[in-house]
Amino acid sequence: MIRKELVKLIKEAAKKLYKEEAEVRIERPENSVFGDYSTNVAMVLNKNPNEIASAIKSDLIERVEVKNGFVNFFISKDYLVKELKEILKEKEKFGQVRLGKGKKVNVEFISANPTGPLTLGNGRGGFCGDVLANVLNRADFKAEREYYVNDAGEQIRKLGHSVFGDQEAVYQGPYIEELKKKIKGNSVEDVGKRAAKVILEEMIKPSVRKMGIDFDVWFSESNLYKEKEDDKVLNLLKEKKLVYESEGALWFESTKFGDDKDRVLIKADGEKTYLASDTAYLKNKFKRGFKKLIFIWGADHYGYINRIKGAAEVMGYKKGDVDIIIMQLVRLIQGGQEVKMSKRTGIYVTIDELIDEVGLDAARFFFLARGNDSHLAFDLDLAKEQSEKNPVYYVQYAYARICSIISKISNSKFKIQNKFPDLKLLNKPVELDLIKQLIILPEIIEDTAKDYQVQRLPQYALDLASSFHRFYQECRVISEDIKLSQARLALIEATRIVLKNTLGLMGVSAPEKM
């Protein structure tokens, strides 16, 4: 990976010049005038940037320039050609990075209570979790997707009351009316559990399949109670003297671990809170051999972060072993106005309804396009538009256009045989810029595996499609110049490979015709 090679060169130069170990940050400037890569290492070390620039020599660099204290690198054409050949060799493997070293990671997402259909909020977290697991596996982690089924406790009782239709009913909608017809029972607890099972099997799991998600594990909360894992955790907290009684309840001293106040573990009426079972669940995951736990939660769970990290610390794990991603809210926009009501339920818009309306590809792409910490306004009109204004259409059209060009090559003189064509014939700025876009996919994967910002992928897909479209407008792929035609065919084949790999990571299809 070129970025790693540059970091190594800069560190070697700093050590040679100043006998110092430098902390090196490499960035890609937005304006290509400032190079392909840039570093502020001279400012960090408080040294002369020209001195550092002069000390860096390598075949991968065409030239080094200094501007405003930054050292800017321009990548050599020979290196670009070498990397282009790598893409053509590696094909679907291109983009893999050795970061995780096989470390087991648990990615838990959606985990909506089995009390109703999956909504837009569940969809946003669902797509994010699924794509993050794809990226982690591409980065040499062993990521498993997990859905935590809250099939016990207060929410299930509320569901039972709702199906009974008594004065404590909470949930409503056509699905509740259907459950009333299907489920009969004498106790709220029994009805609630049976209704939750129906919702899980007949509503949630089909929706998950419709979203294109395949969970490795569906973990049932009730199993924690069957195995008395919640009691084991409570005993551990008591042994560590981290609990106390007050107002008839048992409290966890979570303030010792960064929480804003202590939290109840067992209520005055003897009922255990979610914190007790969630702590047991946390321990269960670590016992299964996971070295990193990633939770994707809705915006209303923000206050729960310190509690769960504190619980991990109590059990002897590091807070850094638990990462929590908070997904902000989603609004549907149509005709410039917010869509608040669902035609089917009268209460909320389900993820099924959205996919039926815009298709899975658009749903995934649009949900992934914004960072999780930003509110998302989902433009229904744009998502349905069959034009280059629609970002997913724009990217897929680039892929389809490439496939169309390749499929039309019937004359064998243009076909690439067992050896590479003369790729050094690719000299135009748009050709070289396209190669520069292609080779950064491994960096995108590495960065995303580190900070979980999956919105990089749709943005990268758009940037790559844009680079291809510029190339296509300026360069004729098939011409009378056979050698140049072969070189350009190799370039668009590499573009096809990288686009397909990127779309695959997002779970978005790569259509050969549009």
C-alpha positions as CSV (number, residue, x, y, z in Angstrom):
1,M,0.0,0.0,0.0
2,I,1.5,3.3,-1.1
3,R,0.6,5.2,2.0
4,K,2.5,2.7,4.2
5,E,5.5,3.0,2.0
6,L,5.5,6.8,2.2
7,V,5.2,6.6,6.0
8,K,8.2,4.3,6.1
9,L,10.3,6.7,3.9
10,I,9.4,9.7,6.0
11,K,10.3,8.0,9.2
12,E,13.6,6.8,7.8
13,A,14.4,10.4,6.6
14,A,13.5,11.9,10.1
15,K,15.6,9.3,11.9
16,K,18.6,9.9,9.6
17,L,18.4,13.7,9.8
18,Y,17.4,14.2,13.4
19,K,17.8,10.9,15.2
20,E,14.1,11.2,16.1
21,E,11.2,8.8,15.8
22,A,8.5,10.8,14.0
23,E,4.8,10.4,14.3
24,V,3.7,10.6,10.6
25,R,0.3,11.5,9.3
26,I,-0.3,11.1,5.6
27,E,-3.3,12.7,3.8
28,R,-4.6,13.0,0.3
29,P,-5.0,16.6,-0.6
30,E,-8.4,17.7,-2.0
31,N,-6.6,19.7,-4.6
32,S,-4.2,17.7,-6.8
33,V,-2.0,20.9,-7.1
34,F,-0.7,19.9,-3.7
35,G,0.3,16.4,-4.7
36,D,-1.2,13.0,-4.4
37,Y,-0.2,12.7,-0.8
38,S,0.9,15.2,1.8
39,T,2.3,15.3,5.3
40,N,2.7,17.9,8.0
41,V,5.6,16.0,9.7
42,A,8.0,19.0,9.4
43,M,5.6,21.1,11.5
44,V,5.2,18.3,14.0
45,L,9.0,18.0,14.4
46,N,9.5,21.8,14.1
47,K,12.0,21.2,11.3
48,N,12.7,22.6,7.9
49,P,10.3,20.9,5.4
50,N,12.8,21.5,2.5
51,E,15.4,19.5,4.4
52,I,13.0,16.6,4.9
53,A,11.8,16.7,1.3
54,S,15.4,16.6,0.0
55,A,16.1,13.5,2.1
56,I,13.3,11.4,0.6
57,K,14.3,9.4,-2.5
58,S,12.3,6.5,-4.0
59,D,11.2,5.1,-7.3
60,L,7.6,5.5,-6.3
61,I,7.9,9.3,-6.1
62,E,8.1,11.4,-9.2
63,R,8.8,14.6,-7.3
64,V,8.5,16.1,-3.8
65,E,7.4,19.7,-3.3
66,V,7.0,21.9,-0.2
67,K,4.1,24.3,0.2
68,N,3.0,26.1,3.4
69,G,5.1,23.8,5.5
70,F,3.6,20.7,4.1
71,V,5.7,18.1,2.2
72,N,3.8,17.0,-0.9
73,F,4.4,13.8,-2.9
74,F,3.6,13.2,-6.5
75,I,3.5,9.5,-7.4
76,S,5.5,8.2,-10.3
77,K,3.9,6.8,-13.4
78,D,6.0,3.6,-13.2
79,Y,4.5,3.0,-9.7
80,L,1.0,3.6,-11.0
81,V,1.5,1.1,-13.8
82,K,2.9,-1.5,-11.3
83,E,-0.2,-1.0,-9.1
84,L,-2.6,-1.3,-12.1
85,K,-1.0,-4.7,-12.9
86,E,-1.6,-5.8,-9.3
87,I,-5.3,-5.0,-9.6
88,L,-5.6,-7.0,-12.8
89,K,-3.8,-9.9,-11.1
90,E,-5.7,-9.9,-7.8
91,K,-9.1,-9.3,-9.3
92,E,-11.8,-9.9,-6.6
93,K,-9.1,-10.1,-3.9
94,F,-7.9,-6.6,-4.6
95,G,-8.5,-4.4,-1.5
96,Q,-7.7,-7.0,1.1
97,V,-5.4,-5.6,3.8
98,R,-3.6,-7.5,6.6
99,L,-4.8,-5.5,9.6
100,G,-6.9,-7.8,11.9
101,K,-4.6,-10.8,11.9
102,G,-7.6,-13.1,12.3
103,K,-8.8,-11.4,15.4
104,K,-12.4,-12.3,16.3
105,V,-14.9,-9.4,16.3
106,N,-18.5,-9.5,17.2
107,V,-20.7,-6.9,15.4
108,E,-24.2,-6.7,17.0
109,F,-26.8,-4.6,15.2
110,I,-30.5,-4.1,14.7
111,S,-31.4,-6.2,17.8
112,A,-34.9,-4.6,17.8
113,N,-37.3,-5.9,20.4
114,P,-39.5,-8.6,18.8
115,T,-42.6,-6.4,19.5
116,G,-43.2,-5.1,16.0
117,P,-41.9,-4.7,12.4
118,L,-38.4,-3.2,11.6
119,T,-38.5,0.5,10.9
120,L,-36.3,3.0,9.1
121,G,-34.0,3.4,12.2
122,N,-33.5,-0.3,12.3
123,G,-32.6,-0.2,8.6
124,R,-29.9,2.4,9.0
125,G,-28.2,0.5,11.7
126,G,-28.7,-2.7,9.9
127,F,-27.0,-1.7,6.7
128,C,-24.2,0.0,8.6
129,G,-23.5,-3.2,10.7
130,D,-23.7,-5.5,7.7
131,V,-21.2,-3.4,5.6
132,L,-18.9,-2.9,8.6
133,A,-18.7,-6.6,9.0
134,N,-17.8,-6.9,5.3
135,V,-15.1,-4.4,5.7
136,L,-13.6,-6.0,8.8
137,N,-13.5,-9.4,7.1
138,R,-11.8,-7.7,4.1
139,A,-9.2,-6.3,6.6
140,D,-8.3,-9.8,7.9
141,F,-10.6,-9.8,11.0
142,K,-13.0,-12.6,11.6
143,A,-16.2,-10.6,12.1
144,E,-19.5,-12.3,13.0
145,R,-22.9,-10.7,12.7
146,E,-25.1,-11.1,15.7
147,Y,-28.8,-10.2,16.5
148,Y,-29.7,-10.0,20.2
149,V,-33.3,-11.1,20.7
150,N,-34.9,-9.4,23.7
151,D,-37.4,-12.2,24.3
152,A,-37.8,-11.7,28.1
153,G,-38.7,-8.9,30.5
154,E,-40.9,-5.8,30.5
155,Q,-41.2,-5.3,26.7
156,I,-42.6,-8.8,26.2
157,R,-45.1,-8.3,29.0
158,K,-46.2,-5.0,27.3
159,L,-46.6,-7.0,24.0
160,G,-48.7,-9.5,25.9
161,H,-51.0,-6.8,27.3
162,S,-51.3,-5.4,23.8
163,V,-52.3,-8.7,22.2
164,F,-54.8,-9.2,25.1
165,G,-56.1,-5.7,24.4
166,D,-56.4,-4.8,28.1
167,Q,-55.9,-1.3,29.6
168,E,-52.1,-1.8,29.8
169,A,-51.8,-2.2,26.0
170,V,-48.9,-0.3,24.5
171,Y,-48.4,-1.5,20.9
172,Q,-51.0,-1.0,18.2
173,G,-51.4,-1.4,14.5
174,P,-52.7,-4.0,12.0
175,Y,-50.1,-6.5,13.1
176,I,-51.4,-6.5,16.6
177,E,-54.9,-7.2,15.3
178,E,-53.5,-10.1,13.4
179,L,-51.8,-11.4,16.4
180,K,-55.0,-11.3,18.4
181,K,-56.5,-13.7,15.9
182,K,-53.6,-16.1,16.0
183,I,-52.7,-16.2,19.7
184,K,-54.9,-17.1,22.6
185,G,-53.8,-17.7,26.1
186,N,-54.5,-17.3,29.8
187,S,-51.5,-15.3,30.9
188,V,-49.9,-12.1,29.7
189,E,-46.5,-13.7,30.0
190,D,-47.3,-16.6,27.8
191,V,-49.1,-14.6,25.2
192,G,-46.3,-12.1,25.1
193,K,-43.7,-14.8,24.5
194,R,-45.7,-16.5,21.8
195,A,-46.4,-13.2,20.1
196,A,-42.7,-12.3,20.2
197,K,-41.8,-15.6,18.5
198,V,-44.3,-15.0,15.7
199,I,-43.1,-11.4,15.2
200,L,-39.5,-12.7,15.1
201,E,-40.1,-15.5,12.7
202,E,-42.8,-14.0,10.4
203,M,-41.9,-10.3,10.4
204,I,-38.3,-9.5,11.6
205,K,-36.4,-12.4,10.0
206,P,-38.1,-12.0,6.5
207,S,-37.3,-8.2,6.7
208,V,-33.7,-9.0,7.5
209,R,-33.5,-11.3,4.5
210,K,-35.1,-8.6,2.4
211,M,-32.3,-6.2,3.6
212,G,-29.8,-8.7,2.2
213,I,-28.4,-9.4,5.7
214,D,-27.3,-12.9,6.9
215,F,-26.7,-13.1,10.7
216,D,-24.3,-15.7,12.0
217,V,-26.0,-15.8,15.4
218,W,-29.5,-15.0,16.7
219,F,-28.9,-14.9,20.4
220,S,-31.8,-15.2,22.8
221,E,-31.9,-13.2,26.0
222,S,-33.9,-15.9,27.7
223,N,-30.9,-18.3,27.3
224,L,-29.0,-16.0,29.7
225,Y,-31.7,-16.6,32.3
226,K,-31.8,-20.4,31.7
227,E,-28.1,-20.6,32.2
228,K,-28.3,-18.3,35.3
229,E,-25.6,-16.0,33.7
230,D,-27.3,-12.9,35.1
231,D,-27.0,-14.3,38.6
232,K,-23.3,-15.1,38.1
233,V,-22.7,-11.5,37.0
234,L,-24.6,-10.1,40.0
235,N,-22.6,-12.4,42.4
236,L,-19.4,-11.1,40.7
237,L,-20.4,-7.5,41.3
238,K,-21.2,-8.3,44.9
239,E,-17.8,-10.0,45.4
240,K,-16.1,-6.8,44.1
241,K,-18.2,-4.7,46.4
242,L,-19.6,-2.6,43.6
243,V,-23.3,-2.9,44.5
244,Y,-25.3,-1.5,47.4
245,E,-29.0,-1.4,48.5
246,S,-31.0,1.7,48.6
247,E,-34.8,2.3,48.6
248,G,-35.3,-1.4,48.4
249,A,-33.4,-1.7,45.1
250,L,-29.9,-3.1,44.3
251,W,-27.6,-0.5,42.7
252,F,-24.4,-0.8,40.6
253,E,-21.8,1.8,41.4
254,S,-21.4,2.8,37.7
255,T,-20.2,6.3,38.6
256,K,-16.8,4.7,39.5
257,F,-16.5,3.8,35.8
258,G,-17.5,7.1,34.1
259,D,-21.3,7.0,34.3
260,D,-23.1,10.2,35.4
261,K,-25.1,8.3,38.1
262,D,-25.4,4.8,39.7
263,R,-27.8,2.4,38.0
264,V,-30.4,0.0,39.3
265,L,-29.7,-3.7,38.8
266,I,-32.7,-5.1,40.7
267,K,-35.8,-3.0,41.3
268,A,-37.6,-2.8,44.6
269,D,-40.2,-5.3,43.2
270,G,-37.5,-7.9,42.6
271,E,-37.4,-7.5,38.8
272,K,-33.9,-7.3,37.2
273,T,-33.2,-4.4,34.9
274,Y,-31.7,-4.6,31.4
275,L,-28.3,-3.7,32.8
276,A,-28.1,-7.0,34.6
277,S,-28.9,-9.1,31.5
278,D,-26.8,-6.8,29.2
279,T,-23.8,-7.2,31.5
280,A,-24.2,-11.0,31.5
281,Y,-24.6,-10.8,27.7
282,L,-21.3,-8.9,27.4
283,K,-19.5,-11.5,29.5
284,N,-21.0,-14.2,27.3
285,K,-19.6,-12.7,24.2
286,F,-16.1,-12.4,25.6
287,K,-16.3,-16.1,26.8
288,R,-17.0,-17.0,23.2
289,G,-13.6,-15.8,22.2
290,F,-14.3,-12.3,20.8
291,K,-11.5,-9.8,21.3
292,K,-13.6,-6.8,20.2
293,L,-17.3,-6.1,20.6
294,I,-19.0,-3.6,18.4
295,F,-22.6,-2.5,19.2
296,I,-24.7,-0.4,16.8
297,W,-27.4,1.4,18.7
298,G,-30.1,4.0,18.1
299,A,-29.8,7.6,19.1
300,D,-31.9,7.0,22.3
301,H,-29.2,4.7,23.7
302,Y,-26.4,7.4,24.0
303,G,-26.6,7.5,27.8
304,Y,-26.0,3.8,28.0
305,I,-22.4,3.9,26.6
306,N,-20.6,4.5,29.8
307,R,-22.6,1.9,31.7
308,I,-21.8,-0.9,29.3
309,K,-18.1,0.1,29.0
310,G,-18.0,0.3,32.8
311,A,-19.5,-3.2,33.0
312,A,-16.8,-4.5,30.7
313,E,-14.1,-3.0,32.9
314,V,-15.6,-4.5,36.0
315,M,-15.3,-8.0,34.5
316,G,-11.6,-7.5,33.8
317,Y,-11.8,-6.3,30.2
318,K,-10.6,-3.0,28.7
319,K,-13.1,-0.3,27.8
320,G,-11.4,-0.2,24.4
321,D,-12.5,-3.8,23.9
322,V,-16.1,-2.4,23.5
323,D,-16.9,0.0,20.7
324,I,-20.4,1.5,20.4
325,I,-21.7,3.2,17.3
326,I,-24.7,5.5,17.7
327,M,-27.0,6.0,14.7
328,Q,-28.8,9.3,14.4
329,L,-32.4,9.6,13.2
330,V,-33.8,9.2,9.7
331,R,-36.4,11.4,8.0
332,L,-38.1,10.5,4.8
333,I,-38.5,13.4,2.3
334,Q,-40.9,13.4,-0.6
335,G,-41.8,16.4,-2.8
336,G,-39.7,18.5,-0.4
337,Q,-41.9,17.5,2.6
338,E,-41.3,15.1,5.4
339,V,-43.3,11.8,5.1
340,K,-44.4,10.9,8.6
341,M,-47.0,8.3,8.3
342,S,-47.1,4.8,6.9
343,K,-49.9,3.8,4.6
344,R,-49.8,0.3,6.0
345,T,-49.5,0.7,9.7
346,G,-50.6,4.3,10.2
347,I,-47.8,4.7,12.8
348,Y,-44.4,4.4,11.2
349,V,-42.6,3.6,7.9
350,T,-41.2,0.0,7.9
351,I,-37.9,-0.9,6.2
352,D,-40.0,-3.3,4.0
353,E,-42.1,-0.4,2.7
354,L,-39.0,1.6,1.9
355,I,-37.3,-1.2,0.0
356,D,-40.5,-1.9,-1.9
357,E,-40.6,1.8,-2.8
358,V,-37.0,2.5,-3.9
359,G,-35.3,-0.9,-4.2
360,L,-32.6,-2.5,-2.1
361,D,-29.7,-0.9,-3.9
362,A,-30.9,2.6,-3.4
363,A,-31.9,2.0,0.2
364,R,-28.5,0.7,1.1
365,F,-26.6,3.3,-0.8
366,F,-28.6,6.2,0.6
367,F,-28.4,5.0,4.2
368,L,-24.7,4.4,4.0
369,A,-24.0,7.8,2.4
370,R,-24.1,9.8,5.6
371,G,-21.9,9.4,8.7
372,N,-23.7,7.7,11.6
373,D,-23.4,10.8,13.8
374,S,-25.4,12.9,11.2
375,H,-29.1,13.0,10.9
376,L,-30.2,11.5,7.5
377,A,-32.8,13.0,5.2
378,F,-33.7,10.2,2.8
379,D,-34.9,11.8,-0.5
380,L,-37.5,9.3,-1.9
381,D,-37.8,11.2,-5.2
382,L,-34.1,11.1,-5.8
383,A,-33.8,7.5,-4.8
384,K,-36.3,6.5,-7.4
385,E,-34.9,8.6,-10.2
386,Q,-33.4,6.7,-13.1
387,S,-30.8,9.3,-14.0
388,E,-27.3,10.3,-13.2
389,K,-28.7,12.7,-10.5
390,N,-29.3,9.5,-8.5
391,P,-25.9,8.6,-6.9
392,V,-26.4,4.8,-6.9
393,Y,-27.6,5.0,-10.6
394,Y,-24.5,7.1,-11.4
395,V,-22.1,4.5,-10.0
396,Q,-24.0,1.5,-11.4
397,Y,-24.1,3.2,-14.8
398,A,-20.4,3.5,-14.9
399,Y,-20.1,-0.2,-14.2
400,A,-22.6,-1.1,-16.8
401,R,-20.9,1.1,-19.4
402,I,-17.6,-0.6,-18.8
403,C,-19.3,-4.1,-19.2
404,S,-20.9,-2.9,-22.4
405,I,-17.6,-1.8,-23.9
406,I,-15.8,-5.1,-22.9
407,S,-18.7,-7.2,-24.2
408,K,-18.5,-5.6,-27.7
409,I,-14.9,-6.5,-28.2
410,S,-15.3,-9.3,-30.8
411,N,-12.1,-8.6,-32.8
412,S,-9.3,-10.7,-31.2
413,K,-6.7,-8.1,-32.0
414,F,-8.1,-5.9,-29.2
415,K,-8.3,-8.7,-26.6
416,I,-5.8,-8.9,-23.8
417,Q,-4.1,-12.2,-24.0
418,N,-2.0,-13.9,-21.3
419,K,0.5,-11.0,-21.0
420,F,-0.2,-7.4,-20.0
421,P,-0.4,-4.8,-22.8
422,D,1.9,-1.8,-22.8
423,L,0.4,0.1,-19.9
424,K,3.0,2.9,-20.2
425,L,1.0,4.2,-23.1
426,L,-1.5,5.5,-20.6
427,N,-0.2,9.1,-20.4
428,K,-3.2,11.4,-20.3
429,P,-3.9,13.1,-17.0
430,V,-7.4,11.6,-16.9
431,E,-5.9,8.1,-17.4
432,L,-3.4,8.6,-14.6
433,D,-6.0,10.2,-12.3
434,L,-8.2,7.1,-12.8
435,I,-5.4,4.8,-11.8
436,K,-4.8,7.0,-8.7
437,Q,-8.4,6.5,-7.7
438,L,-8.3,2.7,-8.3
439,I,-5.3,2.1,-6.0
440,I,-6.7,3.8,-2.9
441,L,-9.4,1.1,-2.2
442,P,-7.1,-0.7,0.3
443,E,-6.6,2.6,2.2
444,I,-10.4,3.1,2.3
445,I,-10.8,-0.4,3.7
446,E,-8.0,0.0,6.3
447,D,-9.3,3.4,7.5
448,T,-12.9,2.1,7.8
449,A,-11.8,-1.0,9.6
450,K,-10.2,1.3,12.2
451,D,-12.8,4.0,12.7
452,Y,-16.0,2.4,11.3
453,Q,-16.9,5.3,9.1
454,V,-18.6,3.3,6.4
455,Q,-19.8,6.4,4.5
456,R,-16.3,6.4,2.9
457,L,-17.4,3.5,0.6
458,P,-20.3,5.2,-1.2
459,Q,-18.2,8.4,-1.5
460,Y,-15.3,6.5,-2.9
461,A,-17.7,4.7,-5.4
462,L,-18.9,8.1,-6.5
463,D,-15.4,9.5,-6.9
464,L,-14.3,6.5,-8.8
465,A,-17.3,6.6,-11.1
466,S,-16.7,10.3,-11.7
467,S,-13.1,9.6,-12.6
468,F,-14.2,6.9,-15.1
469,H,-16.8,9.1,-16.7
470,R,-14.2,11.9,-17.2
471,F,-11.8,9.4,-18.7
472,Y,-14.6,8.1,-21.0
473,Q,-15.5,11.5,-22.2
474,E,-11.9,12.4,-23.0
475,C,-10.4,9.2,-24.2
476,R,-11.7,6.9,-26.9
477,V,-11.2,3.3,-25.6
478,I,-11.3,1.5,-29.0
479,S,-9.4,3.2,-31.8
480,E,-7.1,2.4,-34.8
481,D,-4.2,2.3,-32.4
482,I,-4.4,-1.3,-31.3
483,K,-1.7,-1.1,-28.5
484,L,-3.3,2.0,-27.0
485,S,-6.7,0.3,-27.2
486,Q,-5.5,-2.7,-25.4
487,A,-3.9,-0.5,-22.7
488,R,-7.2,1.4,-22.2
489,L,-9.2,-1.8,-22.2
490,A,-6.9,-3.0,-19.3
491,L,-7.6,0.2,-17.5
492,I,-11.3,-0.1,-17.7
493,E,-11.2,-3.8,-16.8
494,A,-9.3,-2.7,-13.6
495,T,-11.9,-0.1,-13.0
496,R,-14.6,-2.7,-13.4
497,I,-12.9,-4.9,-10.8
498,V,-12.5,-2.2,-8.3
499,L,-16.1,-0.9,-8.8
500,K,-17.5,-4.4,-8.4
501,N,-15.4,-5.0,-5.2
502,T,-16.6,-1.6,-3.8
503,L,-20.3,-2.2,-4.6
504,G,-19.9,-5.8,-3.2
505,L,-18.7,-4.4,0.2
506,M,-21.8,-2.2,0.3
507,G,-24.1,-5.0,-0.6
508,V,-25.1,-3.1,-3.7
509,S,-25.5,-5.0,-7.0
510,A,-23.3,-4.4,-10.0
511,P,-25.6,-4.7,-13.1
512,E,-23.9,-5.4,-16.4
513,K,-26.8,-3.8,-18.3
514,M,-29.0,-0.8,-17.5
